[in-house]
Amino acid sequence: MPKFSCKDMGMNCEWHAEADDLDKLLEEIKKHASEAHGITEFTPDLVEKVKSVIKD
């Protein structure tokens, strides 16, 4: 089950999530990033950086 933590991206944020699959997790991350951090553009580079810190 993939897991993500904002702290792993260097953010001063305690938010973390896990989901059944990577696509669901990425959607949760995008929603949180938009609502909590004002990040609305998810460039390919940003998506790759996010994927690099996701743990299985």
C-alpha positions as CSV (number, residue, x, y, z in Angstrom):
1,M,0.0,0.0,0.0
2,P,1.7,3.3,-1.1
3,K,2.2,5.9,1.6
4,F,3.1,9.6,1.4
5,S,4.1,12.2,4.0
6,C,4.5,16.0,3.3
7,K,7.5,16.0,5.6
8,D,9.3,13.7,3.0
9,M,8.9,16.6,0.5
10,G,10.6,19.0,3.0
11,M,7.3,20.6,4.0
12,N,6.6,21.7,7.5
13,C,3.4,19.7,7.5
14,E,2.2,16.7,9.5
15,W,-0.2,15.5,6.7
16,H,0.2,11.9,5.5
17,A,-1.9,9.5,3.5
18,E,-2.0,6.0,2.1
19,A,-4.2,4.4,-0.5
20,D,-4.9,1.1,-2.2
21,D,-3.0,2.2,-5.3
22,L,-0.7,4.9,-6.6
23,D,-3.4,6.7,-8.7
24,K,-5.7,7.1,-5.7
25,L,-2.8,8.3,-3.5
26,L,-1.7,10.9,-6.1
27,E,-5.3,12.3,-6.3
28,E,-5.3,12.6,-2.5
29,I,-1.9,14.3,-2.6
30,K,-3.0,16.7,-5.3
31,K,-6.2,17.6,-3.3
32,H,-4.2,18.2,-0.1
33,A,-1.5,20.2,-1.9
34,S,-4.1,22.5,-3.5
35,E,-6.1,23.0,-0.3
36,A,-3.3,23.3,2.3
37,H,-0.4,24.6,0.3
38,G,-1.9,26.5,-2.7
39,I,-0.1,24.2,-5.2
40,T,-2.4,24.0,-8.2
41,E,0.0,23.1,-11.0
42,F,1.4,19.6,-11.0
43,T,4.2,19.6,-13.5
44,P,5.7,16.3,-14.6
45,D,8.8,17.2,-12.6
46,L,6.7,17.7,-9.4
47,V,4.8,14.5,-9.9
48,E,8.1,12.6,-10.3
49,K,9.5,14.2,-7.1
50,V,6.3,13.2,-5.3
51,K,6.6,9.6,-6.6
52,S,10.2,9.4,-5.5
53,V,9.3,9.8,-1.8
54,I,6.3,7.5,-1.8
55,K,6.9,4.4,0.2
56,D,5.4,1.0,-0.5
